[in-house]
Amino acid sequence: MEESQFDVVVIGTGLLESITASALSKAGYKVAHIDQNSYYGAEEATLSLDELAQWIDKQQSSDTQNSRFKHAKRSDTVPKQSRQYAVCLQPSIIPSIGPMISSLVASGVAKYSGFRLLDCLTIYNKTGSIANVPSSKEDIFKSKEISLLDKRRLMRFLTFASGEFEGKQELEGKEDLPFPEFLSTGFSLNENICSVISYALAFCLSPDDATLPALKRLRHYLRSSGRYGPSPFLIGHYGGTGDIAQGFCRASAVSGGVYILGRDITGIAPISSDPNGFNYAITLSDFPDTISTRLVITSPSNSPLPVGVTPRQLSRTSAQVSNIHCMARGILILDRPLASPPQEPLSDFAETAGDVDENQTSPPLAIDTGILVFPPGSVQGGSSKHPVTVLVTGEGSLSTPKGKWIVYIGCPLSEDLEDSTTAEDVLKPYVDAILSLSTNPSSGPIDPLFSVSYLEYSPQELTNTTNESTYIIVPPPAIASLADICDELTVDAEATFKAAIQVLRQLSPRENDDDEYPPFWPPLPVEEEDNEW
């Protein structure tokens, strides 16, 4: 049946696959998008608490050596109002300038989703307090705890980092130097300021992160400030990443994409010598028709390879740190807010903090949507090698009922883990520290309503592949910082789109095809940005 014949079948509705499906549909190709789950987003999905509990239970039942998610654990009781929560399996923030924002605007998907600015970016001190991270020159200049000499050094570095530093004398021969070492030796910045820049501004995942990629990330974030407000970062409503993936699926459907959810793939069989140029026949459970397609695009985890098919494995276009292969993840549901620091930016990290008048303090404010960074070694019993990043979302992000908050915790792990090591063990020192940061300390630590923990591993790329295949496997997801996830997936989606176009033009040329690729999205007009740095 012609209704079951497609140019492309995309398997899995993760963000990368959803962007790719939307772009191919807009380019005029007939696309079928299949997911065995009954919801959009796949492993970046946004779930209610009941769905999250079911997802954890599924990971527990399939906790095998080859599973991407291991040692999953959750609280026994799911809180009330479960459906009013939007919990994302891949929490993220979005720089105000970059591939993700450009794709949201150019594709029209931005109108399907809502966004808000990140309220605050804070960093944890070994003394158990937190401090705001400066977001502007004004924040640095008004700080009473940074010496004039340190202010000059810090401003000199940030001016350097926001500019065209490639080829500059300060960077020559130091591109691969560990970033904290570059900051201390090249700009004479003290240890505390180096820590803030490395982990809360450049979002390094390790003290060994190379200088050049860290500087590029930092420049990206500095230039994002001021586009929509003081923060360089946006966060999506209704759970963020999963809702954005669903928005791209909707855009694909508007352009003719066909969606089939909640159906297992029971078979993918190669077709030989089909006169119409179809290469695969796909059968689904409880689905009457066999789907014929010229090209299959799938993630490594979505389905087994068809017998006799050698796939084309696309490589990642970028990855923040190559030696990070695992992330310990935790999710907490709270009914009391975490406290935002009332101090001046960096006050807790200044050498002259003892000169501050402790009587002149303002009451702590509640964090509705913010980030808290734990540098390496900042918590007793925690990691001395990697930072831990915490994302807090509340009612303002439309992801929780009033008076409730979701806390996402992520700790990168590069060392070999014992088989018995669990995410709960890794994250416990940080959970204890987080729960002590109440807006009302006299009431004691916060008691979570619900908690989840698991280890997430980055899949390995396949080795037996060919560039001539009509069965494309998208790049396996990399472990990246909160600020890099969406942009990296968008760049990988564009590479997948171009690979698909190349194959489709060879299989079934169209009259309007020319030598150039069709644009991923229509180009956006260049805006004049007021770059305060």
Buried (B, 14 or more C-beta within 10 A) or exposed (E): EEEBBBBBBBBBBBBBBBBBBBBBBBBEBBBBBBBBBEBBBBBBBBBBBEBBBBBBEEBBEEBEEEBBBBBBBBBEEBBEEBEBBBBBBBBBBBBBBBBBBBBBBBBBBBEBBBBBBBBBBBBBBBEEBBBBBBBBBEBBEEBEBBEEEBBEBBBBBBEBBBBEBEEEEEBEEBEEBBBBBBBBEBBEBBEBBBBBBBBBBBBBBBBBBBBBBBBBBBBBBBBBBBBBBBBBBBBBBBBBBBBBBBBBBBBBBEBEBBBBBEBEBEBBBBBEEEEEEBBBBBBBEEBEEBBBBBBBBBBBBBBEBBEEBEBBBBEBBBBBBEEBBBBBBBBBBBBBBBBBBEBBBBBBBBEEBEEBEEEEEEEBBBBBBBBBBBBBBBBEEBBEBBBBBBBBBBBBBBBBBEEBBBBBBBBBBBEEBEEEBBBBBBBBBBBBBBBBBBBEEEEEBBEBBBBBBBBBBBBEBBEEBEEEBBBBBBBBBBBBBBBBBBBBBBBBBBBBBBBBBEBBBEBBEEEEEEEEBBEBBEEEEEEEEEEBB
